[in-house]
């Protein structure tokens, strides 16, 4: 197997370093906001809801901006730089409102960088290897998500409750990420003026059809926090939840690139359908299993769904989109997922509250199966001979 091009590997390390910094902070924010800063529980929903909504909307805006201006790397650098510089300021927050402002600004950075970066990856991918490239990038992302909480746990073991110093230290991987990004050659992602100058054009019909099907699946794709909550109810202690979260990301890091490579061979659609079916099985397992051991097993199986779908979806979006619209397409892809997840979280929470967890999980499983069925009968054709069929 040939090694991936250097710019792709550099972008992978950027993602690993950034996610390590993010995930070192994220699991601690609920405790920090409610116990250290004295914020009410509703503050958690306000902070994360506003952060996710901001990121989702900006991904569309940044994608369109990148395509119309014909630039990629400068926007990506601004996005990563903003997040890396603002995140450590949680260390000096004195109220949950300060955390709110910092988290929203952090997600502004994520919203700016995501779509142009994915367009860069699609451009840099060798012929026939987009699945491998996006799988690799997600694998590095998950590696960072596994390392971040692990390092935070070790730090807090030797320096208990010293949250502020830990938050401040995230400046180190953040700056390393930006420095690594600056090493990506500008020429590797440069775009020719005639491509950048293409006027407003609608997204391809097959892509729009896929987004509608994805919206059905996303409506049942609730936050992973509900899986953790069910594990907690089954008796898994807090430190066990942290360990399981890190272990799941480690599994994803190990298999996501191989799943992307498989999509290069068997096709994107087949792997996405298989992943959605696994998702439905896991949610049904969470609905009908009661023992802690069974739920932990289902939680680990959940990694297979994520590994099969994440990189493959990005590769499919690239396959279905001409270069001049690619960042826009990635922005809309993220928006469908982000806004759908917000609706899914509300629906899932209400179902759980009024009808119980089994009903909520079964509903998620049913929507995943409906989406898989819709995708199986939808004809998605790619537009370039070099790309494999969807």
Secondary structure, 3 states (H helix, E strand, C coil): CCCCCHHHHHHHHHHHHHHHHHHHHHHHHHHHHHHHCCCCHHHHHHHHHHHHHHHHHHHHHHHHHHHHHCCCHHHHHHHHHHHHHHHHHHHHCCCHHHHHHHHHHHHHHHHHHHHHHHHHHHHHCCCCCHHHHHHHHHHHHHHHHHHHHHHHHHHHHHCCCCHHHHHHHHHHHHHHHHHHHCCCCHHHHCCCHHHHCCCCCCCCHHHHHHHHHHHHHHHCCCCCHHHHHHHHHCCCCHHHHHHHHHHHHHHHHHHHHHHHHHHHHHCHHHHHHHHHHHHHHHHHHHHHCCCHHHHHHHHHHHHHHHHHHHHHHHHHHHHCCCHHHHHHHHHHHHHHHHHHHHHHHHHHHHHHHHHCHHHHHHHHHHHHHHHHHHHHHCCCCCCCCCCCCC
